[in-house]
Amino acid sequence: MSNQHKSFIKKLAWELWDTAKLLIIALIIATLLKNTVVASAYVPTGSMEGTVVTGSRIFINKLAYTVAEPERGDIVSFYCPDEPDTLYLKRIIGLPGDTIEGIDGYVYINGTILVNDYSDILLNKDFGPFVVPEDSYFMLGDNRVNSWDSRYWDNPYVSRDAIIGKATIEFYPEVKVLE
């Protein structure tokens, strides 16, 4: 084998090694981001129809609640209290200390109708009242007639530490900011 050929192989090996190092670094960064900053989630059900389409892919901001508390109206990803290994996507309706109930198709918070109800769909069944404990939240899907949510769970309240993060962007099948 000629020196020129050996030199070419050595140069090619170094280039492959440099590319491999870049790929390894990129993989480490992507893994760190996925585990600490942002997650991607698939929406398998129609419980949030009207806001999030069945089959959508969304980004979850895992840092959203490091300096702020969850707010009414936030769409969040969380571990369901009745199925601790299952992630759900719902809207926060009840905050700690709130009394939540559904009467004649409408959601009431502390005796006052929820003005921005995030849904044009009226409730098909009365519920409550539920009094949200400290450090917990009451969740509803925007598709109120087709959502398995706090109204039906054996443990109706989602603890603060079960919340993974805030859903911020739907990126498939279309791109839109979630509110």
C-alpha positions in Angstrom: 0.0 0.0 0.0 1.4 3.4 -1.0 2.0 6.2 1.5 -0.6 8.3 -0.4 -3.2 5.6 0.1 -2.3 5.2 3.8 -2.5 9.0 4.3 -6.0 9.0 2.6 -7.2 6.2 4.9 -5.8 8.0 8.0 -7.5 11.3 7.0 -10.8 9.5 6.3 -10.6 7.8 9.7 -10.1 11.1 11.5 -13.0 12.7 9.6 -15.2 9.8 10.6 -14.1 10.1 14.2 -14.8 13.9 14.2 -18.3 13.3 12.7 -19.0 10.6 15.3 -17.9 12.9 18.1 -20.3 15.6 16.8 -23.2 13.0 16.6 -22.5 11.8 20.1 -22.5 15.4 21.5 -25.7 16.2 19.6 -27.3 13.0 21.0 -26.3 13.9 24.5 -27.6 17.5 24.2 -30.9 16.2 22.7 -31.3 13.7 25.5 -30.6 16.4 28.1 -33.2 18.8 26.5 -35.8 16.0 26.2 -35.4 15.0 29.9 -35.2 18.5 31.4 -36.5 21.2 29.0 -39.0 20.1 26.4 -40.9 16.9 25.5 -42.8 15.9 22.5 -46.2 14.1 23.0 -48.7 12.4 20.8 -52.4 13.2 21.5 -54.3 9.9 21.0 -57.9 10.9 22.0 -60.4 13.6 21.2 -60.7 14.9 24.8 -59.2 18.2 23.8 -60.9 18.5 20.4 -61.7 22.1 19.6 -58.2 23.1 20.8 -55.9 20.1 20.0 -56.8 17.7 17.2 -56.7 13.9 17.7 -53.4 12.6 16.4 -51.6 15.8 17.0 -48.0 16.1 18.1 -47.3 18.8 20.7 -44.4 20.3 22.6 -44.5 20.3 26.4 -42.5 23.0 28.1 -41.0 21.2 31.2 -39.6 24.4 32.6 -42.9 26.4 32.5 -43.6 25.9 36.2 -40.1 26.3 37.7 -40.6 30.0 38.4 -44.4 30.3 38.1 -47.4 28.3 39.3 -49.8 26.6 37.0 -52.8 28.9 36.1 -56.4 28.3 35.3 -56.7 27.7 31.6 -53.2 26.2 31.1 -53.1 23.1 29.0 -50.8 20.7 30.8 -49.4 17.2 30.6 -49.5 15.2 33.8 -49.6 11.7 35.2 -53.2 10.7 35.8 -53.9 10.1 39.5 -55.8 6.9 38.7 -53.2 5.7 36.3 -49.8 6.9 37.6 -47.9 5.5 34.6 -50.2 7.3 32.0 -49.7 10.8 30.7 -52.8 12.9 30.1 -53.3 16.2 28.5 -56.1 18.4 29.9 -56.9 22.0 30.8 -56.6 23.3 34.4 -60.0 24.5 35.5 -59.8 24.3 39.3 -57.0 25.8 41.4 -56.2 25.0 45.0 -59.1 26.0 47.3 -61.6 26.4 44.4 -65.1 24.8 44.4 -65.9 23.4 41.0 -69.2 22.2 39.8 -71.2 21.7 36.6 -74.8 22.9 36.5 -77.2 23.0 33.6 -74.4 22.6 31.0 -72.0 25.2 32.5 -68.9 25.1 34.7 -69.0 27.1 37.9 -66.0 28.1 40.0 -66.7 29.3 43.5 -70.4 29.8 42.5 -69.6 32.0 39.5 -70.0 30.7 35.9 -66.7 30.2 34.1 -66.8 33.0 31.5 -64.0 31.9 29.3 -64.9 28.2 29.2 -62.4 27.3 26.5 -65.2 25.2 24.9 -68.4 25.8 23.0 -69.6 22.4 24.1 -72.1 22.4 27.0 -71.8 19.7 29.7 -74.2 16.8 29.2 -74.3 16.0 32.9 -74.1 17.9 36.1 -71.2 17.2 38.4 -69.7 18.2 41.8 -69.2 20.1 43.8 -65.5 19.4 44.1 -63.3 21.3 46.5 -59.7 21.3 45.2 -57.2 20.5 47.9 -54.0 22.5 48.5 -51.2 21.8 46.0 -53.7 20.2 43.6 -55.7 21.0 40.4 -59.0 20.0 38.8 -58.7 19.1 35.1 -61.3 19.1 32.3 -60.9 18.3 28.6 -62.2 20.9 26.2 -64.4 18.3 24.5 -66.6 18.2 27.6 -68.9 15.4 26.3 -66.0 13.1 25.4 -63.3 13.6 28.0 -62.2 11.2 30.8 -61.2 13.9 33.3 -61.4 14.9 37.0 -65.2 14.6 37.0 -64.9 10.8 36.6 -61.6 9.7 38.2 -61.6 8.0 41.6 -58.9 10.5 42.6 -60.2 13.7 40.9 -57.3 16.0 41.8 -53.9 16.2 40.1 -51.1 17.0 42.5 -48.6 19.7 41.6 -45.8 17.2 41.4 -47.6 15.1 38.9 -47.6 17.9 36.3 -44.9 17.4 33.7 -45.2 20.8 32.0 -47.3 23.2 29.9 -48.4 22.3 26.4 -47.2 25.2 24.3 -47.2 24.3 20.6 -49.0 21.9 18.4 -46.6 21.1 15.6 -48.4 18.4 13.6 -50.6 18.2 11.6 -50.4 22.0 11.7 -48.3 24.5 13.7 -50.2 26.6 16.2 -49.6 28.1 19.6 -51.8 26.5 22.3 -53.8 28.7 24.6 
